């Protein structure tokens, strides 16, 4: 759980019904079964027995650039690093879109874990 998140047991809050959350795939699931967002920047991860809730500075659905810069800078770093690696050789295997995506997602996950460890 992130330092700025709160955890609420499903015994206390069994569902998010009536709270105007939309299910989303945006964000690091971090092992959750589902993720939700609302218009006020609240991001919820649903686990089998609890919800983890935090507020992002920017909602990626309405301000993706602001979200990347403020809430997910590791994603920008992973993309820049993968692009840099691809540019270093004309015959780079990263020229293949699937290879590029695999390396980017791997770097993004590693950097995300480092970010959570440091914060």
Secondary structure, 3 states (H helix, E strand, C coil): CCCCCEEEECCCCCCCCCCCCEEECCCCCCCCCEEEECCCCEEEEECCCEEEEEECCCCCCCCHHHHHHHCCHHHHHHHHHHHHHHHCCCCCHHHCHHHHHHHHHHHHHHHHHHHHHHC
